Every structure is written in structure tokens, then in C-alpha cells.
Amino acid sequence: MTAFLLLHLSVVVHYVIRQRSRNWWAHLIAPVVGFAVLVAVVYNQNVHAQWVGGIWLAVGLIVLGITYAVGRKPVLPTEVK
């Protein structure tokens, strides 16, 4: 669930903030609604599931930090095929 929360957030950041998209439905409204639904799901999950999700997110951030620290910045494709 934490990954999907971040996915919805990244859609808004990428399309609305960086690319200044005016497709409000696809790039702002739908991801915000999806984010809100997922927040409700995560909030109502079992506490153990919340902990596992938080730990999984922390591990991912640590791996990303190590990747940057050793000089291997992740590269995303610039064009969609």
C-alpha cells in the first residue's frame, strides 16, 4: 500500500508540477482520489500490516540512499515508447 501511495504522489509531482500538464482528471484528480482511498485503507489496516509497510518503505529509502552514496544515481527513461 505504501508503494501505491507513493505512486499516486509521483504522478502528481511528475505531470502537474514538472511537466505542467493541464489534463487535470488523469494527472491530478484521479491520483488524489486514489491517494485518499489508499490512506483510508492503510489507516484501517491491522497495526502489524502498518508496521510491515513502514519497514518496507524504510528499507527502500535506505537502498536508494546507498545507491546515491556510491554514485549510481537511478536513471529513468526520458521518452515513452
Secondary structure as GFF3:
##gff-version 3
##sequence-region A 1 81
A	DSSP	alpha_helix	2	11	.	.	.	ID=ss1
A	DSSP	pi_helix	12	18	.	.	.	ID=ss2
A	DSSP	alpha_helix	24	24	.	.	.	ID=ss3
A	DSSP	pi_helix	25	29	.	.	.	ID=ss4
A	DSSP	alpha_helix	30	43	.	.	.	ID=ss5
A	DSSP	alpha_helix	47	69	.	.	.	ID=ss6
###
